[in-house]
Amino acid sequence: MTIQEAEAVGHCEGAGEGAIAHCPCRLAGHFSHEVPELDGLTARERQVLLLLGDGLPNGPLARRLGIAERTVKAHIANIIGKLGLHTRLEAVVIAVIHHDVLCPAGAR
């Protein structure tokens, strides 16, 4: 179901909080109150994930960390696999939502 279709049928309109959690517009299985298994990530994977959350493409991300672009791609693939995600966009969403957990300095 697309967001436009969801808006057209008003499937979330007036629904209780429990119904919203099952809304097809949400990322399946990843809600803001659930923290994915971030402890399984290496320190470098956490760095890459944080920079993904800042919207950096692979090239600038690689330059920022002083590593090869193919290494960044490998880290992203590992992050997606370890967190049980399907896309880079899902990883970005996780990075933004859970920034405080990922960032060694805490909140921005």
C-alpha positions, 0 to 999 in steps of 0.5 A: 500500500502506498502512502497515497492509498493509505491517505485515500482510505484513511486507514490510520485515521481515528485508529488507536495507538495499537492500530498505528503500530500495524499500519503498513506505512510504518517500517515493518518491525522497526518502531522508534521505541524498539532499539535494534541489536546495535551492540552487534555492530563493530565500532567502525560499522557504528561510525559508518551508520552514524555518517549514513544518518547525516546523509553522506554518500559512499565517496564522501563517507569513505574520505571522511573515514580515510577508507576505500569506497568499497570498504564503506560498501562492505560495512553498509552491507554488513550493517544491513545484514546484522540489523535485519534490514533490507535497504540503505534507507532503512539503515539511515532511518535507524541511524537518525532515530537511534543517534543517541545510542550510536553516538559516543558523545551522546546527544547532538 
